[in-house]
Amino acid sequence: MGGSPQNNQQSYSQATPNLSIIGAHAMLFQGANDNVVPSSQGSNSGLTTITNPQAGHFDWIHPGT
């Protein structure tokens, strides 16, 4: 993202999904051990969030995790 949300607000704003134009029900899956995206991103999204207490950032897409 080229920096922290505080230092690069425009990039983070552009990368945030616009919930008003998502046509289908959206849900956020988040790992409690995610060291890439802070948990505040999920709570600020407005989406239904499912948190796995043992998952990291990429565990949702890697087979066998």
mmCIF file of the N, C-alpha and C atoms, coordinates in Angstrom:
data_MODEL
# 
_entry.id   MODEL 
# 
loop_
_atom_site.group_PDB 
_atom_site.id 
_atom_site.type_symbol 
_atom_site.label_atom_id 
_atom_site.label_alt_id 
_atom_site.label_comp_id 
_atom_site.label_asym_id 
_atom_site.label_entity_id 
_atom_site.label_seq_id 
_atom_site.pdbx_PDB_ins_code 
_atom_site.Cartn_x 
_atom_site.Cartn_y 
_atom_site.Cartn_z 
_atom_site.occupancy 
_atom_site.B_iso_or_equiv 
_atom_site.pdbx_formal_charge 
_atom_site.auth_seq_id 
_atom_site.auth_comp_id 
_atom_site.auth_asym_id 
_atom_site.auth_atom_id 
_atom_site.pdbx_PDB_model_num 
ATOM 1   N N  . MET A 1 1  ? 0.818   -1.193  0.000  1.00 0.00 ? 1  MET A N  1 
ATOM 2   C CA . MET A 1 1  ? 0.000   0.000   0.000  1.00 0.00 ? 1  MET A CA 1 
ATOM 3   C C  . MET A 1 1  ? 0.857   1.251   0.000  1.00 0.00 ? 1  MET A C  1 
ATOM 4   N N  . GLY A 1 2  ? 2.151   1.085   0.124  1.00 0.00 ? 2  GLY A N  1 
ATOM 5   C CA . GLY A 1 2  ? 3.023   2.235   0.047  1.00 0.00 ? 2  GLY A CA 1 
ATOM 6   C C  . GLY A 1 2  ? 3.149   3.022   1.327  1.00 0.00 ? 2  GLY A C  1 
ATOM 7   N N  . GLY A 1 3  ? 2.743   2.445   2.444  1.00 0.00 ? 3  GLY A N  1 
ATOM 8   C CA . GLY A 1 3  ? 2.849   3.133   3.725  1.00 0.00 ? 3  GLY A CA 1 
ATOM 9   C C  . GLY A 1 3  ? 1.686   2.768   4.620  1.00 0.00 ? 3  GLY A C  1 
ATOM 10  N N  . SER A 1 4  ? 1.639   3.389   5.776  1.00 0.00 ? 4  SER A N  1 
ATOM 11  C CA . SER A 1 4  ? 0.575   3.116   6.744  1.00 0.00 ? 4  SER A CA 1 
ATOM 12  C C  . SER A 1 4  ? -0.699  3.867   6.343  1.00 0.00 ? 4  SER A C  1 
ATOM 13  N N  . PRO A 1 5  ? -1.845  3.467   6.895  1.00 0.00 ? 5  PRO A N  1 
ATOM 14  C CA . PRO A 1 5  ? -3.088  4.203   6.595  1.00 0.00 ? 5  PRO A CA 1 
ATOM 15  C C  . PRO A 1 5  ? -2.993  5.685   6.962  1.00 0.00 ? 5  PRO A C  1 
ATOM 16  N N  . GLN A 1 6  ? -2.246  5.986   8.002  1.00 0.00 ? 6  GLN A N  1 
ATOM 17  C CA . GLN A 1 6  ? -2.111  7.382   8.417  1.00 0.00 ? 6  GLN A CA 1 
ATOM 18  C C  . GLN A 1 6  ? -1.282  8.186   7.407  1.00 0.00 ? 6  GLN A C  1 
ATOM 19  N N  . ASN A 1 7  ? -0.315  7.532   6.767  1.00 0.00 ? 7  ASN A N  1 
ATOM 20  C CA . ASN A 1 7  ? 0.568   8.227   5.836  1.00 0.00 ? 7  ASN A CA 1 
ATOM 21  C C  . ASN A 1 7  ? 0.097   8.171   4.387  1.00 0.00 ? 7  ASN A C  1 
ATOM 22  N N  . ASN A 1 8  ? -0.808  7.263   4.078  1.00 0.00 ? 8  ASN A N  1 
ATOM 23  C CA . ASN A 1 8  ? -1.243  7.093   2.691  1.00 0.00 ? 8  ASN A CA 1 
ATOM 24  C C  . ASN A 1 8  ? -2.750  6.854   2.643  1.00 0.00 ? 8  ASN A C  1 
ATOM 25  N N  . GLN A 1 9  ? -3.507  7.796   3.162  1.00 0.00 ? 9  GLN A N  1 
ATOM 26  C CA . GLN A 1 9  ? -4.957  7.655   3.282  1.00 0.00 ? 9  GLN A CA 1 
ATOM 27  C C  . GLN A 1 9  ? -5.646  7.451   1.938  1.00 0.00 ? 9  GLN A C  1 
ATOM 28  N N  . GLN A 1 10 ? -5.188  8.096   0.898  1.00 0.00 ? 10 GLN A N  1 
ATOM 29  C CA . GLN A 1 10 ? -5.835  7.993   -0.402 1.00 0.00 ? 10 GLN A CA 1 
ATOM 30  C C  . GLN A 1 10 ? -5.754  6.563   -0.953 1.00 0.00 ? 10 GLN A C  1 
ATOM 31  N N  . SER A 1 11 ? -4.603  5.938   -0.867 1.00 0.00 ? 11 SER A N  1 
ATOM 32  C CA . SER A 1 11 ? -4.453  4.564   -1.360 1.00 0.00 ? 11 SER A CA 1 
ATOM 33  C C  . SER A 1 11 ? -5.344  3.602   -0.587 1.00 0.00 ? 11 SER A C  1 
ATOM 34  N N  . TYR A 1 12 ? -5.393  3.748   0.720  1.00 0.00 ? 12 TYR A N  1 
ATOM 35  C CA . TYR A 1 12 ? -6.233  2.870   1.533  1.00 0.00 ? 12 TYR A CA 1 
ATOM 36  C C  . TYR A 1 12 ? -7.711  3.102   1.236  1.00 0.00 ? 12 TYR A C  1 
ATOM 37  N N  . SER A 1 13 ? -8.079  4.334   1.039  1.00 0.00 ? 13 SER A N  1 
ATOM 38  C CA . SER A 1 13 ? -9.468  4.650   0.706  1.00 0.00 ? 13 SER A CA 1 
ATOM 39  C C  . SER A 1 13 ? -9.864  4.043   -0.633 1.00 0.00 ? 13 SER A C  1 
ATOM 40  N N  . GLN A 1 14 ? -8.972  4.112   -1.614 1.00 0.00 ? 14 GLN A N  1 
ATOM 41  C CA . GLN A 1 14 ? -9.255  3.546   -2.929 1.00 0.00 ? 14 GLN A CA 1 
ATOM 42  C C  . GLN A 1 14 ? -9.328  2.018   -2.895 1.00 0.00 ? 14 GLN A C  1 
ATOM 43  N N  . ALA A 1 15 ? -8.615  1.387   -1.977 1.00 0.00 ? 15 ALA A N  1 
ATOM 44  C CA . ALA A 1 15 ? -8.587  -0.079  -1.894 1.00 0.00 ? 15 ALA A CA 1 
ATOM 45  C C  . ALA A 1 15 ? -9.736  -0.642  -1.061 1.00 0.00 ? 15 ALA A C  1 
ATOM 46  N N  . THR A 1 16 ? -10.460 0.209   -0.358 1.00 0.00 ? 16 THR A N  1 
ATOM 47  C CA . THR A 1 16 ? -11.559 -0.242  0.482  1.00 0.00 ? 16 THR A CA 1 
ATOM 48  C C  . THR A 1 16 ? -12.801 -0.470  -0.380 1.00 0.00 ? 16 THR A C  1 
ATOM 49  N N  . PRO A 1 17 ? -13.416 -1.663  -0.293 1.00 0.00 ? 17 PRO A N  1 
ATOM 50  C CA . PRO A 1 17 ? -14.603 -1.929  -1.109 1.00 0.00 ? 17 PRO A CA 1 
ATOM 51  C C  . PRO A 1 17 ? -15.732 -0.948  -0.799 1.00 0.00 ? 17 PRO A C  1 
ATOM 52  N N  . ASN A 1 18 ? -16.405 -0.509  -1.822 1.00 0.00 ? 18 ASN A N  1 
ATOM 53  C CA . ASN A 1 18 ? -17.564 0.359   -1.661 1.00 0.00 ? 18 ASN A CA 1 
ATOM 54  C C  . ASN A 1 18 ? -18.781 -0.544  -1.489 1.00 0.00 ? 18 ASN A C  1 
ATOM 55  N N  . LEU A 1 19 ? -19.248 -0.676  -0.244 1.00 0.00 ? 19 LEU A N  1 
ATOM 56  C CA . LEU A 1 19 ? -20.322 -1.608  0.049  1.00 0.00 ? 19 LEU A CA 1 
ATOM 57  C C  . LEU A 1 19 ? -21.626 -1.253  -0.659 1.00 0.00 ? 19 LEU A C  1 
ATOM 58  N N  . SER A 1 20 ? -21.788 -0.012  -1.036 1.00 0.00 ? 20 SER A N  1 
ATOM 59  C CA . SER A 1 20 ? -23.039 0.388   -1.677 1.00 0.00 ? 20 SER A CA 1 
ATOM 60  C C  . SER A 1 20 ? -23.148 -0.122  -3.108 1.00 0.00 ? 20 SER A C  1 
ATOM 61  N N  . ILE A 1 21 ? -22.023 -0.558  -3.709 1.00 0.00 ? 21 ILE A N  1 
ATOM 62  C CA . ILE A 1 21 ? -22.104 -1.052  -5.080 1.00 0.00 ? 21 ILE A CA 1 
ATOM 63  C C  . ILE A 1 21 ? -21.858 -2.557  -5.203 1.00 0.00 ? 21 ILE A C  1 
ATOM 64  N N  . ILE A 1 22 ? -21.636 -3.244  -4.069 1.00 0.00 ? 22 ILE A N  1 
ATOM 65  C CA . ILE A 1 22 ? -21.500 -4.694  -4.116 1.00 0.00 ? 22 ILE A CA 1 
ATOM 66  C C  . ILE A 1 22 ? -22.899 -5.272  -4.261 1.00 0.00 ? 22 ILE A C  1 
ATOM 67  N N  . GLY A 1 23 ? -23.136 -5.991  -5.353 1.00 0.00 ? 23 GLY A N  1 
ATOM 68  C CA . GLY A 1 23 ? -24.476 -6.490  -5.647 1.00 0.00 ? 23 GLY A CA 1 
ATOM 69  C C  . GLY A 1 23 ? -24.871 -7.733  -4.884 1.00 0.00 ? 23 GLY A C  1 
ATOM 70  N N  . ALA A 1 24 ? -23.936 -8.482  -4.370 1.00 0.00 ? 24 ALA A N  1 
ATOM 71  C CA . ALA A 1 24 ? -24.236 -9.708  -3.646 1.00 0.00 ? 24 ALA A CA 1 
ATOM 72  C C  . ALA A 1 24 ? -23.867 -9.546  -2.181 1.00 0.00 ? 24 ALA A C  1 
ATOM 73  N N  . HIS A 1 25 ? -24.371 -10.446 -1.368 1.00 0.00 ? 25 HIS A N  1 
ATOM 74  C CA . HIS A 1 25 ? -24.008 -10.425 0.045  1.00 0.00 ? 25 HIS A CA 1 
ATOM 75  C C  . HIS A 1 25 ? -22.514 -10.696 0.176  1.00 0.00 ? 25 HIS A C  1 
ATOM 76  N N  . ALA A 1 26 ? -21.824 -9.880  0.893  1.00 0.00 ? 26 ALA A N  1 
ATOM 77  C CA . ALA A 1 26 ? -20.384 -10.037 1.068  1.00 0.00 ? 26 ALA A CA 1 
ATOM 78  C C  . ALA A 1 26 ? -20.085 -10.368 2.518  1.00 0.00 ? 26 ALA A C  1 
ATOM 79  N N  . MET A 1 27 ? -19.061 -11.173 2.718  1.00 0.00 ? 27 MET A N  1 
ATOM 80  C CA . MET A 1 27 ? -18.648 -11.571 4.049  1.00 0.00 ? 27 MET A CA 1 
ATOM 81  C C  . MET A 1 27 ? -17.126 -11.512 4.110  1.00 0.00 ? 27 MET A C  1 
ATOM 82  N N  . LEU A 1 28 ? -16.598 -11.134 5.234  1.00 0.00 ? 28 LEU A N  1 
ATOM 83  C CA . LEU A 1 28 ? -15.155 -11.017 5.419  1.00 0.00 ? 28 LEU A CA 1 
ATOM 84  C C  . LEU A 1 28 ? -14.663 -12.142 6.311  1.00 0.00 ? 28 LEU A C  1 
ATOM 85  N N  . PHE A 1 29 ? -13.661 -12.874 5.831  1.00 0.00 ? 29 PHE A N  1 
ATOM 86  C CA . PHE A 1 29 ? -13.003 -13.907 6.626  1.00 0.00 ? 29 PHE A CA 1 
ATOM 87  C C  . PHE A 1 29 ? -11.664 -13.351 7.082  1.00 0.00 ? 29 PHE A C  1 
ATOM 88  N N  . GLN A 1 30 ? -11.426 -13.427 8.387  1.00 0.00 ? 30 GLN A N  1 
ATOM 89  C CA . GLN A 1 30 ? -10.209 -12.846 8.931  1.00 0.00 ? 30 GLN A CA 1 
ATOM 90  C C  . GLN A 1 30 ? -9.567  -13.811 9.912  1.00 0.00 ? 30 GLN A C  1 
ATOM 91  N N  . GLY A 1 31 ? -8.248  -13.896 9.854  1.00 0.00 ? 31 GLY A N  1 
ATOM 92  C CA . GLY A 1 31 ? -7.503  -14.714 10.798 1.00 0.00 ? 31 GLY A CA 1 
ATOM 93  C C  . GLY A 1 31 ? -7.008  -13.873 11.953 1.00 0.00 ? 31 GLY A C  1 
ATOM 94  N N  . ALA A 1 32 ? -7.167  -14.390 13.157 1.00 0.00 ? 32 ALA A N  1 
ATOM 95  C CA . ALA A 1 32 ? -6.699  -13.653 14.337 1.00 0.00 ? 32 ALA A CA 1 
ATOM 96  C C  . ALA A 1 32 ? -5.178  -13.525 14.349 1.00 0.00 ? 32 ALA A C  1 
ATOM 97  N N  . ASN A 1 33 ? -4.487  -14.416 13.638 1.00 0.00 ? 33 ASN A N  1 
ATOM 98  C CA . ASN A 1 33 ? -3.021  -14.358 13.571 1.00 0.00 ? 33 ASN A CA 1 
ATOM 99  C C  . ASN A 1 33 ? -2.532  -13.680 12.296 1.00 0.00 ? 33 ASN A C  1 
ATOM 100 N N  . ASP A 1 34 ? -3.369  -12.857 11.710 1.00 0.00 ? 34 ASP A N  1 
ATOM 101 C CA . ASP A 1 34 ? -3.010  -12.135 10.483 1.00 0.00 ? 34 ASP A CA 1 
ATOM 102 C C  . ASP A 1 34 ? -2.014  -11.034 10.830 1.00 0.00 ? 34 ASP A C  1 
ATOM 103 N N  . ASN A 1 35 ? -0.802  -11.142 10.293 1.00 0.00 ? 35 ASN A N  1 
ATOM 104 C CA . ASN A 1 35 ? 0.208   -10.107 10.555 1.00 0.00 ? 35 ASN A CA 1 
ATOM 105 C C  . ASN A 1 35 ? 0.369   -9.170  9.362  1.00 0.00 ? 35 ASN A C  1 
ATOM 106 N N  . VAL A 1 36 ? -0.568  -9.262  8.392  1.00 0.00 ? 36 VAL A N  1 
ATOM 107 C CA . VAL A 1 36 ? -0.526  -8.402  7.213  1.00 0.00 ? 36 VAL A CA 1 
ATOM 108 C C  . VAL A 1 36 ? -1.580  -7.302  7.309  1.00 0.00 ? 36 VAL A C  1 
ATOM 109 N N  . VAL A 1 37 ? -2.803  -7.674  7.677  1.00 0.00 ? 37 VAL A N  1 
ATOM 110 C CA . VAL A 1 37 ? -3.916  -6.719  7.752  1.00 0.00 ? 37 VAL A CA 1 
ATOM 111 C C  . VAL A 1 37 ? -4.395  -6.637  9.198  1.00 0.00 ? 37 VAL A C  1 
ATOM 112 N N  . PRO A 1 38 ? -4.419  -5.454  9.783  1.00 0.00 ? 38 PRO A N  1 
ATOM 113 C CA . PRO A 1 38 ? -4.865  -5.328  11.171 1.00 0.00 ? 38 PRO A CA 1 
ATOM 114 C C  . PRO A 1 38 ? -6.347  -5.665  11.321 1.00 0.00 ? 38 PRO A C  1 
ATOM 115 N N  . SER A 1 39 ? -6.724  -6.203  12.475 1.00 0.00 ? 39 SER A N  1 
ATOM 116 C CA . SER A 1 39 ? -8.115  -6.596  12.705 1.00 0.00 ? 39 SER A CA 1 
ATOM 117 C C  . SER A 1 39 ? -9.074  -5.414  12.617 1.00 0.00 ? 39 SER A C  1 
ATOM 118 N N  . SER A 1 40 ? -8.590  -4.207  12.817 1.00 0.00 ? 40 SER A N  1 
ATOM 119 C CA . SER A 1 40 ? -9.460  -3.026  12.721 1.00 0.00 ? 40 SER A CA 1 
ATOM 120 C C  . SER A 1 40 ? -10.039 -2.865  11.311 1.00 0.00 ? 40 SER A C  1 
ATOM 121 N N  . GLN A 1 41 ? -9.334  -3.385  10.301 1.00 0.00 ? 41 GLN A N  1 
ATOM 122 C CA . GLN A 1 41 ? -9.854  -3.298  8.933  1.00 0.00 ? 41 GLN A CA 1 
ATOM 123 C C  . GLN A 1 41 ? -11.180 -4.039  8.824  1.00 0.00 ? 41 GLN A C  1 
ATOM 124 N N  . GLY A 1 42 ? -11.306 -5.156  9.497  1.00 0.00 ? 42 GLY A N  1 
ATOM 125 C CA . GLY A 1 42 ? -12.550 -5.920  9.470  1.00 0.00 ? 42 GLY A CA 1 
ATOM 126 C C  . GLY A 1 42 ? -13.662 -5.237  10.229 1.00 0.00 ? 42 GLY A C  1 
ATOM 127 N N  . SER A 1 43 ? -13.348 -4.741  11.398 1.00 0.00 ? 43 SER A N  1 
ATOM 128 C CA . SER A 1 43 ? -14.391 -4.105  12.205 1.00 0.00 ? 43 SER A CA 1 
ATOM 129 C C  . SER A 1 43 ? -14.855 -2.789  11.600 1.00 0.00 ? 43 SER A C  1 
ATOM 130 N N  . ASN A 1 44 ? -14.030 -2.159  10.787 1.00 0.00 ? 44 ASN A N  1 
ATOM 131 C CA . ASN A 1 44 ? -14.407 -0.899  10.139 1.00 0.00 ? 44 ASN A CA 1 
ATOM 132 C C  . ASN A 1 44 ? -15.083 -1.100  8.793  1.00 0.00 ? 44 ASN A C  1 
ATOM 133 N N  . SER A 1 45 ? -15.181 -2.347  8.324  1.00 0.00 ? 45 SER A N  1 
ATOM 134 C CA . SER A 1 45 ? -15.678 -2.595  6.964  1.00 0.00 ? 45 SER A CA 1 
ATOM 135 C C  . SER A 1 45 ? -17.198 -2.552  6.844  1.00 0.00 ? 45 SER A C  1 
ATOM 136 N N  . GLY A 1 46 ? -17.899 -2.816  7.923  1.00 0.00 ? 46 GLY A N  1 
ATOM 137 C CA . GLY A 1 46 ? -19.350 -2.897  7.846  1.00 0.00 ? 46 GLY A CA 1 
ATOM 138 C C  . GLY A 1 46 ? -19.834 -4.256  7.376  1.00 0.00 ? 46 GLY A C  1 
ATOM 139 N N  . LEU A 1 47 ? -18.931 -5.168  7.069  1.00 0.00 ? 47 LEU A N  1 
ATOM 140 C CA . LEU A 1 47 ? -19.289 -6.499  6.605  1.00 0.00 ? 47 LEU A CA 1 
ATOM 141 C C  . LEU A 1 47 ? -19.459 -7.459  7.774  1.00 0.00 ? 47 LEU A C  1 
ATOM 142 N N  . THR A 1 48 ? -20.244 -8.505  7.555  1.00 0.00 ? 48 THR A N  1 
ATOM 143 C CA . THR A 1 48 ? -20.271 -9.603  8.505  1.00 0.00 ? 48 THR A CA 1 
ATOM 144 C C  . THR A 1 48 ? -18.884 -10.218 8.493  1.00 0.00 ? 48 THR A C  1 
ATOM 145 N N  . THR A 1 49 ? -18.279 -10.366 9.662  1.00 0.00 ? 49 THR A N  1 
ATOM 146 C CA . THR A 1 49 ? -16.901 -10.843 9.755  1.00 0.00 ? 49 THR A CA 1 
ATOM 147 C C  . THR A 1 49 ? -16.857 -12.159 10.507 1.00 0.00 ? 49 THR A C  1 
ATOM 148 N N  . ILE A 1 50 ? -16.168 -13.130 9.937  1.00 0.00 ? 50 ILE A N  1 
ATOM 149 C CA . ILE A 1 50 ? -15.904 -14.397 10.601 1.00 0.00 ? 50 ILE A CA 1 
ATOM 150 C C  . ILE A 1 50 ? -14.415 -14.432 10.889 1.00 0.00 ? 50 ILE A C  1 
ATOM 151 N N  . THR A 1 51 ? -14.070 -14.591 12.163 1.00 0.00 ? 51 THR A N  1 
ATOM 152 C CA . THR A 1 51 ? -12.669 -14.616 12.562 1.00 0.00 ? 51 THR A CA 1 
ATOM 153 C C  . THR A 1 51 ? -12.289 -16.015 13.010 1.00 0.00 ? 51 THR A C  1 
ATOM 154 N N  . ASN A 1 52 ? -11.227 -16.546 12.446 1.00 0.00 ? 52 ASN A N  1 
ATOM 155 C CA . ASN A 1 52 ? -10.680 -17.828 12.862 1.00 0.00 ? 52 ASN A CA 1 
ATOM 156 C C  . ASN A 1 52 ? -9.524  -17.524 13.803 1.00 0.00 ? 52 ASN A C  1 
ATOM 157 N N  . PRO A 1 53 ? -9.584  -17.988 15.049 1.00 0.00 ? 53 PRO A N  1 
ATOM 158 C CA . PRO A 1 53 ? -8.563  -17.632 16.026 1.00 0.00 ? 53 PRO A CA 1 
ATOM 159 C C  . PRO A 1 53 ? -7.176  -18.195 15.721 1.00 0.00 ? 53 PRO A C  1 
ATOM 160 N N  . GLN A 1 54 ? -7.083  -19.176 14.816 1.00 0.00 ? 54 GLN A N  1 
ATOM 161 C CA . GLN A 1 54 ? -5.790  -19.798 14.530 1.00 0.00 ? 54 GLN A CA 1 
ATOM 162 C C  . GLN A 1 54 ? -5.273  -19.478 13.132 1.00 0.00 ? 54 GLN A C  1 
ATOM 163 N N  . ALA A 1 55 ? -6.027  -18.742 12.343 1.00 0.00 ? 55 ALA A N  1 
ATOM 164 C CA . ALA A 1 55 ? -5.639  -18.482 10.950 1.00 0.00 ? 55 ALA A CA 1 
ATOM 165 C C  . ALA A 1 55 ? -4.793  -17.224 10.818 1.00 0.00 ? 55 ALA A C  1 
ATOM 166 N N  . GLY A 1 56 ? -3.905  -17.266 9.833  1.00 0.00 ? 56 GLY A N  1 
ATOM 167 C CA . GLY A 1 56 ? -3.120  -16.101 9.459  1.00 0.00 ? 56 GLY A CA 1 
ATOM 168 C C  . GLY A 1 56 ? -3.727  -15.462 8.219  1.00 0.00 ? 56 GLY A C  1 
ATOM 169 N N  . HIS A 1 57 ? -2.985  -14.617 7.560  1.00 0.00 ? 57 HIS A N  1 
ATOM 170 C CA . HIS A 1 57 ? -3.488  -13.868 6.412  1.00 0.00 ? 57 HIS A CA 1 
ATOM 171 C C  . HIS A 1 57 ? -3.818  -14.758 5.214  1.00 0.00 ? 57 HIS A C  1 
ATOM 172 N N  . PHE A 1 58 ? -2.952  -15.714 4.904  1.00 0.00 ? 58 PHE A N  1 
ATOM 173 C CA . PHE A 1 58 ? -3.120  -16.513 3.689  1.00 0.00 ? 58 PHE A CA 1 
ATOM 174 C C  . PHE A 1 58 ? -3.767  -17.872 3.936  1.00 0.00 ? 58 PHE A C  1 
ATOM 175 N N  . ASP A 1 59 ? -4.053  -18.218 5.182  1.00 0.00 ? 59 ASP A N  1 
ATOM 176 C CA . ASP A 1 59 ? -4.597  -19.548 5.479  1.00 0.00 ? 59 ASP A CA 1 
ATOM 177 C C  . ASP A 1 59 ? -5.942  -19.818 4.814  1.00 0.00 ? 59 ASP A C  1 
ATOM 178 N N  . TRP A 1 60 ? -6.696  -18.802 4.496  1.00 0.00 ? 60 TRP A N  1 
ATOM 179 C CA . TRP A 1 60 ? -8.015  -18.997 3.877  1.00 0.00 ? 60 TRP A CA 1 
ATOM 180 C C  . TRP A 1 60 ? -7.901  -19.532 2.454  1.00 0.00 ? 60 TRP A C  1 
ATOM 181 N N  . ILE A 1 61 ? -6.779  -19.324 1.804  1.00 0.00 ? 61 ILE A N  1 
ATOM 182 C CA . ILE A 1 61 ? -6.665  -19.727 0.396  1.00 0.00 ? 61 ILE A CA 1 
ATOM 183 C C  . ILE A 1 61 ? -5.694  -20.869 0.169  1.00 0.00 ? 61 ILE A C  1 
ATOM 184 N N  . HIS A 1 62 ? -4.959  -21.280 1.199  1.00 0.00 ? 62 HIS A N  1 
ATOM 185 C CA . HIS A 1 62 ? -3.988  -22.369 1.044  1.00 0.00 ? 62 HIS A CA 1 
ATOM 186 C C  . HIS A 1 62 ? -4.630  -23.689 1.418  1.00 0.00 ? 62 HIS A C  1 
ATOM 187 N N  . PRO A 1 63 ? -4.667  -24.651 0.514  1.00 0.00 ? 63 PRO A N  1 
ATOM 188 C CA . PRO A 1 63 ? -5.219  -25.969 0.831  1.00 0.00 ? 63 PRO A CA 1 
ATOM 189 C C  . PRO A 1 63 ? -4.469  -26.589 2.018  1.00 0.00 ? 63 PRO A C  1 
ATOM 190 N N  . GLY A 1 64 ? -5.205  -27.242 2.881  1.00 0.00 ? 64 GLY A N  1 
ATOM 191 C CA . GLY A 1 64 ? -4.600  -27.940 4.003  1.00 0.00 ? 64 GLY A CA 1 
ATOM 192 C C  . GLY A 1 64 ? -4.381  -27.104 5.242  1.00 0.00 ? 64 GLY A C  1 
ATOM 193 N N  . THR A 1 65 ? -4.762  -25.849 5.211  1.00 0.00 ? 65 THR A N  1 
ATOM 194 C CA . THR A 1 65 ? -4.595  -25.024 6.408  1.00 0.00 ? 65 THR A CA 1 
ATOM 195 C C  . THR A 1 65 ? -5.922  -24.874 7.128  1.00 0.00 ? 65 THR A C  1 
# 
